[in-house]
Amino acid sequence: MQVKWLEDFVALAQTRNFSRAAELRHVTHPAFGRRIKALEAWAGTPLLERGSSPVTLTAAGASLLDNAQQMMRSLGHAHEELLVAAGRQENTVTLATGRTLARTLVAEWMGRLQPLLAQGELRILTRSLTETAQLLERGEADFMLTYHHPLLALRLNARQYAYLSLGQDRLVPVTCANAHGQGLHAFQPGTPTPYLAYAGTLALGRLVEDHLANNPHTPALRRIVECDSADALYEYVLKGVGAAWLPWSMAASAVKAGRLVPVGDKRLEIGFEVRIHRAKRRLSPLAENIWRVFEGR
């Protein structure tokens, strides 16, 4: 049995979808399926209910999931102890987050955190939502900074993990401004607007697609680009390629400067929260000091 099989299984249990889990684990769908079958062969019993969609675990699968998560936490703690023994952990704090938050909120907080970094180093890892949760659960990250929305609910044990809300943000549909300061694109009945979409592996992508699928005011859209980088979509919008739902924290300065223009009305915006999570156990002195900065925001 290989540890990566357990990591695959946890990703599958969290996403409940083979294709999405395979993308998160950076393997092809067939290869991912073979690894899950190999894990079942090792277990000697089916771990998944065949033919169910979304993916459903058997009783044996649920039991293995609990054990797998405990094992990952144990391995993470063992790794942490090794780092402590090597004298590194006390001076290094690891933050797991997404690329967009690393560019926006983390950058904004750097000024407040900088005095503490004289004591050590802040290591920032950018991953998908599922991967950041796995890093926290395995003890490979001190903090996890994520978007929070009912659609993106994380299955973290409240007895083991705490969080702080660091603020609110929203996804706003925007387009490039023309020479007269008007939007290059508009939402018009019967005329599909060129639409720049997030990949489904991104938390932002899941929020937008669910919103568009269930919002009675969704405009006619023509999907022309899909990308797994909000930064790239931001640049494509500035180039006039189409409209995209961008975090207001990312788009606000360009809107104020007259380079971008919001499209549609407030009913098309998507509000969400930003949260930072940590284990309730005692962290290193530097990590605890950083947490106190967030608490006193």
ZASERO-418227 format. One record per residue: x negated, y negated, z of N, C-alpha, C in turn; residue in one letter. Coordinates in steps of 0.05 Angstrom, whole numbers, plus 5000, padded with zeros to 4 digits. Layout:
// ZASERO-418227
XYZXYZXYZa;...
END
This chain:
// ZASERO-418227
498350245000500050005000498349755000m;498949554984497449314982499049074994q;497548895007498848675020500348505000v;499348484975500748314955503448424949k;503848694952506548804947508548694968w;507548674993509248565014509948265008l;507948114999508347834992510347814969e;510147994950512148004928514948054939d;515048244957517648324968518948094984f;517347944999518347725014519347504995v;517847454974518647254954521347334941a;521647594935524047684923526447664942l;525947724968528147704988528947414991a;527147224989527746944993529146824969q;528246894945529446784920531946944911t;531947204918534147384909534447394879r;532147354865532147354836529447444826n;529347654810526847764800525247564784f;526547424765525147244748523847014764s;525446894782524346674798522046764816r;522447004829520347104846517747164830a;518047274806515747334790514247074783a;515746854777514446594771512946494795e;514246514819512946424843510346574849l;510346834842507946994847506046994824r;506646834803504846804780504247064766h;506247234762505947484747508247504728v;508047674708510247714689512447864703t;514847834691517147974703516748284703h;515748404681515248694682513248774703p;511048624705508948694725510048664753a;511648464758512848424784514748654790f;516348744771518048974775516549224782g;514249264769512649504774511549494803r;510849264812509749244839511949294860r;514349204855516549264874517149564874i;517049684850517549974849515250124863k;512850024861510650154875511050134906a;512049904915512649874943514850074952l;516850104936518950294942517950574943e;516150644924514950904924513350954950a;511950754958510450774984512350805007w;514550655007516550665029518050935029a;518251055006519651315004522651295005g;523751045000526651005001527250744986t;529650724973530350474959530350234979p;529350014969529349764985531349564975l;532349614951534249424938536749574930l;539049444932541549554921541449534891e;541549754877541449754848543849624836r;543349454815545549334801546749094814g;545749014837546948784851545648524841s;547248314838546348054830547947834845s;546547674861543647664866542647904880p;539947924881538648164893539548194922v;540248444929541148504957539348724968t;538548694993536848895005538449125017l;537349365016538549585031537949545061t;539049725078538349705106535349745110a;534249935095531349985096529749735087a;530749605066529449365056529549135076g;531749105090531948895110530048945133a;529749205140527849275162525049225153s;524349295128521649245118521148945116l;523148785108522748495106521948385133l;523248465154522548365181519748435188d;518948695183516248785189514248645172n;514848595146512948465128512448185137a;514548045146514147765155512447755180q;513047945198511447965223508548025217q;508048205197505348275190503848035178m;505247885161503947645149503247435171m;505047405190504447225212502047315228r;501947585233499747695248497047655233s;497147705206494747665190493947365190l;495947185189495346905190494046825216g;495146935238494046875265491146985267h;490747225256488047345257486147165241a;487047065218485346885202484746635218h;486746525231486346285247484346335269e;484446565282482546625303479746645293e;479446755268476846765256475746495250l;477446305241476546035236475745895262l;477245945283476545825309473845925317v;473346185314470846305321468546185305a;469146105280467145985263466845685269a;468545575286468345295294469545105274g;471245205255472345025235475144935241r;476745105253479645045256480144785272q;478544735292478944505309478744245293e;477244255272476744005257478143995230n;479744205223481144205198484144255202t;485744085191488644115193489744155164v;491344355161492444425134495344345132t;495944195111498744115105499544235079l;501644395079502744515054505144355045a;505144275020507344105010507544144980t;509444004967509744004939508143784926g;507643804900506043604886507243324887r;509843304885511143044885510942904912t;511443054933511142944960508242874966l;506343034956503542974960502842704948a;504142644926503542384912504942154925r;507342194936508941974946508741944976t;510042114991510242075020507542115034l;506042325026503442375039501642135034v;501642025009500041795003500741555021a;503341515025504241295042503241325071e;503141575081502341625108499341625113w;497741625091494841635094493741415111m;494941175108493840945124494140995154g;496341115162496741165191495041405201r;494541595183493041825191490041785190l;489141585174486341545170484641525195q;485541375216483941365240483441635253p;485341815251485042085262483142255246l;482842195220481142365203478142315209l;477542125226474842095235474042335252a;476142475263475642705280475442965264q;476242955238476143205223477243165195g;478343375183479143375155482043455153e;483543325135486243405128486143555101l;486943805101486943965077489743985067r;490143895042492843885030493044105009i;495044275012495544494992498244434979l;498344414952500844374938501844634927t;504244714935505344964927508344934922r;509745144913512645144911513845154939s;516445114941517845114966517545384980l;517845604966517645864978514745914987t;512845834971510045884979509145715003e;510145465005509445315029510545445054t;512945555052514145695076512445935083a;511546075063509846315068507246235081q;506046015072503545925084503945855114l;506145725120506745655148507245905164l;508746095154509346345169506846515173e;505046505154502546665157500546525174r;501146285183499246135199496946015183g;497245995156495245885139495545585135e;497745475146498245185145499245105172a;498344875182499244765207501944635204d;502344495181504844355176505844415148f;508444405145509744435119511544195114m;511044045093512643805087514343875062l;517043865065518743945043521243775041t;522643805019525243695016527243865031y;529343745042531443895055534143825043h;535644035036538244005025539644265029h;542344275034543644525038543044735017p;542644654992541944844971539244964974l;537444824989534644914991534045015019l;536145105034535745185062533545395065a;531745335083529545525088530245705111l;529445955110530046145131527746165151r;527345945165525345935186526645985213l;525346155229526446215255526345965273n;528645865282528745625298527345665325a;527045905334525745955360522645935357r;521745955332518845955328517845695315q;519645545301518745315286520445065293y;519144835293520444585298520144405274a;521844195272521544015249522243725258y;521343535242522043255245523043165218l;525142995219526042865194524442615190s;523142585167521442355161522842145144l;525342205136526742005120528542125099g;529741945084531542025062530441935036q;531142075015530441994988532742074970d;532542014945534742094926533642124898r;534842294883534142324855535942144839l;534741984822536241784807535741824777v;537841834760537341854731536241584721p;533941594707532741354697531841394668v;531541164654530441174627528540934623t;527140934602525240724596526840464589c;525740234596526939984589525939894561a;527739784545526939674519525839394522n;525339264500524138994501525938784514a;528538844515530538664527531138734556h;529738934567530239014595532639194598g;533639294576535939484578534939764574q;536539954584535740234582535540334553g;533440474547533140584520535240794514l;536040934535538141134532540441074551h;542841164543545241124560546941374559a;548641404580550441624581553041534567f;553541644543555941564528557641814522q;560241804525561942034519561542124490p;561142384487560942504461558242484448g;556342334461553642294450551642404469t;550542644465548642764484546142594487p;545342544512542942394518540542584520t;538242514507535842684510535142704540p;534842954549534543014578531943154583y;530443054603527943174611528443314637l;528043584637528843744660526443854675a;526943904701524944044717525144344712y;522944484716522944774715524544874739a;525945104735527545214757525945304781g;523345334778521645414801521245184821t;521844934813521544704830524044654847l;523644574871525944504888527644284875a;526344084863527743874850529443974827l;528344174813529744294790532344424799g;532144564821534544704832536644504841r;535744284853537744074861539143954838l;537543874817538743744794540643934779v;539744174774541444354758544044424772e;543944464799546344514814548244274813d;547044034816548643794815550043754788h;548543804767549743764740551843974735l;551444214745553344434740555944394755a;555944244777558244224794559443934797n;558243754782559143474784561043414761n;563543334767565443284745564743044728p;562842884737561942644723559442684707h;558542934705556042994690556342904661t;554442744651554642654623553742874604p;554242814578553242994557550242964555a;548843194557545943184557544843384536l;542643304524541243484505538443544516r;538143774527535643854540533343874519r;531343704521529143714502526443784513i;526243754540523643824553524243954580v;522644154587522644264614519844274624e;519344174648516644144658516644204688c;514444324698514244374727512644154742d;512643924730511243694743512943444742s;513643334765515143084766513442854755a;510842864761509042664751509042644720d;509042884708509142894679511742784668a;514042864681516642754672516742454674l;515542344696515442054700514041924676y;511842044667510341924644511941954618e;513342174615514942214591517242014589y;518441954613520641754613519441484605v;517141414616515941154609515241134579l;514741364567514241364538516741354521k;519041364534521541344519522541604508g;521541824519522342084508525242154515v;526142084538528842144547529442044575g;531642144586532342074614531742304632a;531142244657530442454677531342364704a;531942554722532542494750529942494766w;529042254773526542224787527042144816l;525242234835525542134863525241834863p;527041704878526941404880524241314890w;523041464909520441394920518341374898s;518741524876516841524854517541304833m;520141264829521041094807521440804815a;521840744841522640484850520840254840a;518240284842516440074834516640014804s;517040224788517240174759519940044752a;522040114768524639984763524439684771v;523139634793522839354802521139194782k;519239324769517539194749518839164722a;521239284719522639264694521739464673g;520339664681519339874662521340104660r;522840164681524840364681527540244688l;529740374679532440274685534140514694v;535540494716537340704724539640744703p;540440994700542641054681545041154696v;547441084688549841184702550241044728g;552041164745552641034770551841214794d;552541134818551741264842552641554844k;554841624830555841894831553942094818r;552042004803550142184790547542214806l;547342064828544942084845545142324864e;542942424873542842654891541142584916i;542442574939541042504963539842754976g;537542714989536342935004534542825026f;533742995044532142925067529243035063e;527342905076524643005077523943085105v;523043335108522443445135519643555136r;518443535160515843655165516243865187i;515244105182515644335199512944425212h;513044545235510744655248511544885266r;509545055273510145265293510245135320a;511945255338512245145365509845205383k;508245395375505845455391503945225391r;502145215410500145005412498345005388r;497944775375496144745352493544625362l;491644585344489044465351489544175360s;487644065376487943795385488443595362p;486943625340487343445317490143475306l;491043715303493743765292495943645310a;495543675336497443565356497443265354e;495143145351495042855348496442755323n;496142895301497442825277500542855280i;501343065294504243105298505442875315w;503842775334504842545351505142295334r;503442265313503742035295506442055281v;507142295271509742335258512042295278f;511642385302513842345322514342055328e;512241895327512441605334512841425310g;513641545288513941395263515741155266r;
END
